Amino acid sequence: MKTQPLKGMRDLLPHEQALRDHIQAEILATYRAAGFQRISTPILEDMENLNKSDGGDNLNLIFKVLKRGEKLAAALRSGDEAQLSDMGLRYDLTLPLSRYYAANRNSLPHPFKVIQTDRVYRAERPQKGRLREFVQCDIDILGDESPNAEVELIDVTARALLRIGFSGFTVNINDRRILRAMLAGMGFAEDTLDSVCISFDKLDKIGADGVRGELEEKGFPAEAVNALDAFLRGGDFSLEAVTAACGEKGPALTADLRYVLATAEKLAAGRYGVAYCPSLVRGQGYYTGMVFEVTCPQFSGAVAGGGRYDNMVGKFIGQQVPAVGFSIGFERVCGILLEQGYSIPGAKPKLALLYLPEADFAEVLTKAEGLRTDYDVTVLPQAKKLGKQFGTLENAGFNAVAFADNEDIKALGKKD
């Protein structure tokens, strides 16, 4: 029998779980105070739903569940690999939410402001920062087509990050409709824009030379590639420059984004940055409008991200429902805070109350309850070798030790 968890999954030590519980509670408190309501959905979804969800590369990372019994036997006899599975583990929380809303919309408030904090699964190649099982922490607004929905999600997410101790971060915002219009104006064909956007999204990693090389390798028209290359090397990535590159439709296309940038910056009040990022695309294929990511200069990668996905619910009910969501990268956030030695604010010190075998256990527990005014108290049998026990308790995060048979309280801590 193997003692280690499967690759890409992990066990959590008590101090890790305590931090995660605290961080999740703080995020949830922020979300709930803003009027968002929490729901839960199953971890398994129908394979047809997953396959039609426009999840980009994540569709290649679905954990598929084999059919059972005679249905599996029939699928094997068919020789068609696609027939082997009828369900899979959810790869994010957006598809399940869309299905949930489609099924329950008549009994839900309008617009629906919703929280989801739950586990999702992707068949990633395990590596640092890439887990196969991880927690997402989402808020979404369904049924509001106005840009106020984007503004509110940005504001609430930023307040949650501030509440758990992040500062100096920037909310980067773009709009896929604007980006696509600009690229089309440069000569890229409409049906190739998704591929162009994927290359453009790598600008901060591979630079202008890398983007040009990748586009040339894909065989895009030289005239269009040259136009984009000239834009990238021009160095002017302002919204004004992009608006001009969109031609006559530019001012109308960029109106909502201008509003969101200005309003979000006003709400930030200098506590964090708000920036237009023309190369931001996000990997999910279901995004239809504005997209956003939160970055911190001291950490690589994003700590939160999201966007508008107006077409997803319509796949279930045949009519468009406006929807937009923002997700905090819970695993990344918790990992950063652990590395920084984060201490839970206001947490009581931990004390171990030690008792001898002959002690009256009812009295021991009564004494422990009295100590809990000032400490989080764990009751433990007193070991024969106190020094070793003290060291074990200190390594486990205990701050002090008390004894059931006397009033002594001994502080734990490394001596200078």
C-alpha positions in Angstrom: 0.0 0.0 0.0 1.3 3.4 -0.9 1.3 6.2 1.7 1.7 9.1 -0.7 -1.2 10.9 -2.4 -1.5 10.6 -6.2 0.7 12.9 -8.3 -0.8 16.3 -8.6 -2.8 15.9 -5.4 -1.7 16.4 -1.8 -2.4 16.0 1.9 -2.6 19.1 4.0 -0.9 19.4 7.4 -2.9 21.0 10.3 -1.2 24.4 10.1 -1.9 24.5 6.3 -5.5 23.6 6.7 -5.9 26.2 9.5 -4.6 28.9 7.2 -6.8 27.8 4.3 -9.9 27.7 6.6 -9.1 31.3 7.8 -8.4 32.6 4.3 -11.6 31.1 2.9 -13.6 32.4 5.8 -12.3 36.0 5.2 -13.0 35.8 1.5 -16.5 34.4 2.1 -17.2 37.1 4.7 -16.3 39.8 2.1 -18.5 38.2 -0.5 -21.5 37.7 1.7 -21.3 41.2 3.0 -21.7 42.3 -0.6 -24.9 40.3 -1.0 -23.5 37.3 -2.8 -25.0 33.9 -1.9 -23.2 30.6 -1.8 -24.2 27.4 -3.7 -22.7 24.0 -4.3 -22.8 21.8 -7.4 -21.7 18.1 -8.0 -18.1 17.4 -8.9 -19.3 15.3 -11.8 -20.8 16.7 -15.0 -22.3 15.1 -18.1 -19.6 14.7 -20.8 -21.7 16.3 -23.4 -21.9 19.5 -21.3 -18.1 19.5 -20.7 -17.3 18.9 -24.3 -19.5 21.8 -25.5 -18.3 24.3 -22.8 -15.7 26.2 -24.8 -13.1 25.6 -22.1 -10.1 26.0 -24.4 -7.2 23.8 -23.6 -8.9 22.6 -20.4 -11.1 20.3 -22.6 -8.0 18.2 -23.1 -7.5 18.0 -19.3 -10.9 16.5 -18.3 -10.8 13.4 -16.0 -13.3 11.2 -17.8 -15.3 8.5 -15.9 -15.9 5.2 -17.7 -19.4 3.9 -18.2 -20.4 1.1 -15.9 -21.6 -2.5 -16.4 -23.2 -3.5 -19.7 -23.0 0.1 -21.0 -19.2 -0.1 -20.7 -19.1 -3.5 -22.4 -21.2 -2.2 -25.3 -18.9 0.9 -25.6 -15.9 -1.4 -25.7 -17.5 -3.5 -28.4 -18.2 -0.4 -30.5 -14.5 0.4 -30.8 -15.4 4.1 -30.5 -13.3 5.7 -27.8 -15.8 8.6 -27.4 -18.4 6.1 -26.3 -16.4 4.9 -23.2 -17.3 7.8 -21.0 -20.5 9.5 -20.1 -19.4 11.9 -17.3 -16.3 13.7 -16.1 -14.9 15.7 -13.2 -15.5 19.4 -13.5 -12.5 21.4 -14.7 -13.8 24.7 -13.3 -16.9 26.1 -11.7 -18.3 28.2 -14.5 -19.8 25.3 -16.6 -21.6 23.8 -13.5 -22.9 27.3 -12.5 -24.3 27.8 -16.0 -26.1 24.5 -15.9 -27.3 25.2 -12.3 -28.7 28.6 -13.3 -30.4 27.2 -16.4 -32.1 24.6 -14.2 -33.1 26.9 -11.3 -33.4 30.4 -12.8 -37.1 30.7 -12.1 -36.5 30.4 -8.4 -33.3 32.5 -8.2 -33.1 36.3 -7.7 -32.4 38.6 -10.7 -29.6 39.4 -11.2 -28.2 36.4 -9.4 -25.0 37.2 -7.3 -23.4 33.9 -6.4 -20.4 32.4 -4.5 -18.7 29.1 -5.3 -15.7 27.8 -3.4 -15.0 24.2 -4.3 -12.6 21.6 -5.7 -12.0 21.2 -9.4 -9.9 18.7 -11.3 -7.6 18.9 -14.3 -5.4 16.2 -15.8 -2.4 18.4 -15.7 1.2 17.3 -15.9 2.1 17.7 -12.2 4.6 20.4 -11.4 5.1 23.3 -9.1 1.9 25.4 -9.3 0.1 22.8 -11.4 -2.1 20.5 -9.3 -4.7 18.0 -10.5 -7.0 18.8 -7.7 -7.4 22.4 -6.4 -9.9 24.8 -5.0 -11.4 27.7 -6.9 -13.0 30.7 -5.1 -15.5 32.4 -7.5 -18.1 35.1 -7.5 -20.4 35.6 -10.4 -23.2 37.9 -11.5 -25.8 36.4 -13.9 -28.5 38.4 -15.5 -26.8 41.8 -15.6 -25.6 43.0 -19.0 -24.4 46.4 -17.8 -20.7 47.1 -17.1 -21.6 47.8 -13.5 -21.4 44.0 -13.0 -17.7 44.1 -14.0 -17.1 47.0 -11.7 -18.8 45.3 -8.7 -16.9 42.1 -9.2 -13.6 44.0 -9.4 -14.4 46.0 -6.3 -15.5 43.0 -4.2 -12.6 40.8 -5.3 -10.1 43.6 -4.6 -11.6 44.1 -1.1 -11.3 40.4 -0.4 -7.6 40.4 -1.4 -6.9 43.5 0.8 -8.7 41.8 3.7 -6.4 38.7 3.6 -3.3 40.9 3.5 -2.4 41.5 -0.2 -1.4 45.0 -1.2 0.3 46.7 -4.1 -1.6 44.6 -6.7 -2.9 45.7 -10.0 -6.2 44.8 -11.6 -5.5 44.4 -15.4 -8.5 44.7 -17.7 -9.1 44.2 -21.4 -12.0 43.5 -23.7 -11.9 40.6 -26.2 -14.3 42.4 -28.5 -11.9 45.4 -28.8 -8.9 43.2 -29.3 -10.6 41.2 -32.0 -11.8 44.3 -33.8 -8.2 45.7 -33.8 -6.8 42.4 -35.1 -9.5 42.2 -37.8 -8.6 45.8 -38.8 -5.0 44.7 -39.3 -6.0 42.1 -41.8 -6.4 38.9 -39.8 -9.4 36.8 -40.9 -12.3 36.5 -38.5 -12.0 32.7 -38.2 -8.4 33.0 -37.2 -8.7 35.6 -34.4 -8.7 33.0 -31.6 -5.4 31.6 -32.7 -3.9 35.1 -33.1 -5.1 36.0 -29.6 -3.4 33.0 -28.1 -0.1 34.2 -29.6 -0.7 37.8 -28.6 -1.5 36.7 -25.0 2.2 35.6 -24.7 3.6 39.0 -25.3 4.8 39.5 -21.8 6.6 36.1 -21.9 8.1 35.9 -25.4 8.2 39.6 -26.4 7.4 41.1 -29.8 9.9 38.9 -31.6 8.4 35.8 -30.2 4.8 36.8 -31.1 5.9 37.7 -34.7 7.7 34.4 -35.0 4.8 32.4 -33.8 2.4 34.1 -36.1 4.7 33.6 -39.1 5.0 29.9 -38.1 1.2 29.6 -38.1 1.2 31.0 -41.6 -0.8 34.2 -41.2 -0.7 36.8 -44.0 2.5 38.8 -43.9 0.7 42.1 -44.2 -1.4 41.4 -41.1 1.6 40.1 -39.2 3.6 43.3 -40.1 0.7 45.5 -39.0 0.6 43.9 -35.6 4.3 43.8 -35.3 4.5 47.6 -36.0 1.8 48.2 -33.4 3.8 46.2 -30.8 7.1 47.8 -31.6 5.5 51.3 -31.6 5.3 51.0 -27.8 2.0 52.9 -27.5 -0.4 50.4 -25.9 -2.8 53.0 -24.6 -6.5 52.6 -25.0 -6.5 55.7 -27.2 -4.0 54.0 -29.6 -6.1 50.8 -29.6 -9.3 52.8 -30.2 -7.8 54.4 -33.2 -6.6 51.0 -34.5 -10.2 49.8 -34.4 -11.3 52.4 -36.9 -14.7 54.0 -36.9 -16.2 51.5 -34.5 -13.4 52.2 -32.0 -15.1 54.8 -29.7 -18.3 52.8 -29.4 -16.4 49.5 -28.8 -14.3 51.0 -26.0 -17.0 53.0 -24.2 -17.8 50.3 -21.6 -14.1 49.5 -21.0 -13.4 53.2 -20.4 -16.3 53.3 -17.9 -15.1 50.3 -16.0 -11.5 51.5 -15.9 -12.5 54.9 -14.6 -15.0 53.6 -12.0 -12.8 50.8 -10.8 -9.9 53.3 -10.4 -12.1 55.6 -8.4 -13.2 52.8 -6.1 -9.5 51.7 -5.7 -8.7 55.1 -4.1 -5.0 54.4 -4.4 -5.1 51.1 -2.4 -4.3 49.1 -5.6 -3.8 49.7 -9.3 -6.2 49.5 -12.2 -4.7 49.2 -15.7 -5.6 48.6 -19.3 -3.8 45.6 -20.6 -4.3 45.2 -24.4 -2.6 41.8 -24.6 -4.7 40.2 -21.9 -6.8 37.4 -23.4 -7.3 34.6 -20.7 -7.3 31.0 -21.8 -11.0 30.1 -21.6 -12.7 30.0 -24.9 -16.1 31.0 -23.4 -15.1 34.6 -22.6 -17.1 37.0 -24.8 -16.2 40.5 -23.5 -14.2 42.0 -20.8 -11.5 39.9 -19.1 -9.4 40.7 -16.0 -6.4 39.5 -14.0 -4.9 40.6 -10.7 -1.1 40.6 -10.6 1.4 41.5 -7.8 4.8 42.8 -8.7 6.5 40.6 -6.1 5.0 37.4 -7.4 5.0 35.9 -10.9 1.7 35.0 -12.5 -1.8 36.1 -11.6 -3.6 35.7 -8.2 -7.1 36.2 -9.6 -8.8 36.3 -13.0 -12.1 36.2 -14.8 -14.3 37.8 -17.4 -17.7 37.9 -19.1 -19.2 34.8 -20.6 -22.6 35.8 -22.0 -23.1 32.7 -24.2 -22.6 29.9 -21.7 -26.1 29.7 -20.1 -27.6 30.0 -23.6 -26.1 26.7 -24.5 -28.6 25.1 -22.1 -31.8 27.2 -22.7 -31.4 28.6 -26.2 -31.4 32.3 -25.2 -28.5 34.5 -24.1 -28.1 35.3 -20.4 -25.5 37.9 -19.5 -22.9 36.5 -17.1 -19.6 37.6 -15.6 -17.3 36.1 -13.0 -14.1 36.7 -11.0 -12.1 33.9 -9.4 -9.4 34.2 -6.7 -6.6 31.8 -7.2 -7.1 30.2 -3.8 -4.2 27.7 -4.0 -1.8 30.3 -5.2 -2.9 32.8 -2.6 -2.5 30.3 0.2 0.9 29.1 -1.1 2.2 32.7 -1.1 0.9 33.4 2.4 2.4 30.2 3.7 5.8 31.0 2.2 5.6 34.5 3.9 5.0 32.9 7.3 1.5 34.4 7.5 0.0 34.4 11.0 -3.7 34.3 11.4 -4.7 37.7 12.9 -6.4 37.6 16.3 -5.7 33.8 16.7 -5.4 32.7 20.3 -2.1 31.1 21.3 -2.1 27.3 21.3 -1.6 25.6 24.7 -1.3 21.9 25.5 -2.7 20.9 28.9 -0.8 17.8 30.1 -2.2 15.3 32.5 -0.9 12.2 34.3 -2.6 8.7 34.0 -4.0 8.9 37.5 -5.7 12.3 36.9 -9.5 12.8 37.1 -10.2 13.3 33.4 -13.4 15.2 34.1 -11.4 17.7 36.2 -8.8 17.9 33.4 -11.4 18.9 30.8 -12.9 21.4 33.2 -9.6 23.0 33.7 -9.0 23.1 29.9 -12.3 24.9 29.4 -11.3 27.6 31.9 -8.0 28.1 30.1 -9.8 28.5 26.7 -10.6 32.1 27.6 -7.0 33.0 26.7 -5.8 29.9 24.7 -6.9 27.3 22.2 -6.3 24.3 24.4 -5.5 20.7 23.5 -5.6 18.0 26.2 -2.7 15.5 26.0 -1.2 12.7 28.2 2.0 13.9 29.8 5.0 12.0 28.4 7.8 10.6 30.5 10.4 12.7 28.6 9.0 16.2 28.9 11.9 17.8 27.0 11.1 15.7 23.9 7.4 16.3 24.3 8.0 20.1 24.5 10.0 20.0 21.3 7.3 18.1 19.5 4.6 20.5 20.6 6.7 23.5 19.7 7.3 22.1 16.2 3.5 21.6 15.9 2.9 25.3 16.6 2.1 25.3 20.3 3.0 28.4 22.2 2.7 27.1 25.8 2.2 24.1 28.0 0.2 23.8 31.3 -0.2 21.0 33.7 -3.4 19.5 35.1 -1.9 18.9 38.6 -0.5 22.5 39.2 -1.0 26.1 38.0 2.3 26.3 36.1 2.2 27.6 32.4 5.4 27.2 30.5 6.0 29.2 27.4 7.4 27.4 24.4 10.0 29.0 22.2 13.5 28.7 21.0 16.0 30.3 23.3 18.6 32.7 22.0 
